[in-house]
Amino acid sequence: MKLLVLGATGPTGRHLVDLTLRSGDSVTALVRNPATLGDLAEKVTPVTGDATSHRDIVAAAAGHDAIISSLGRGNSVRADGLSRGLRRP
């Protein structure tokens, strides 16, 4: 599968990316700063963008089978647990 991962640079996201890669999936990581991927940068396809931006998510998701979010409870997640970027403006 071709997966888009939101939150790939966080502790949960890094673990998730590792597991999906071991399963043979192709991973694209939507990140604000690709340098934060560290050692993952060579294993995933980085796309620069903001997970709170619906436009950035839609653009990054083109051609993917699924979006997996491992975003934390910071500013990017609404009270109902959904990323603001996943909600249509």
Secondary structure, DSSP 8 states (H G I E B T S, - for coil): -EEEEESTTSHHHHHHHHHHHHTT-EEEEEES-GGGGGGGGGTSEEEE--TT-HHHHHHHHTT-SEEEE---SSTTB-TTS-BGGGS--
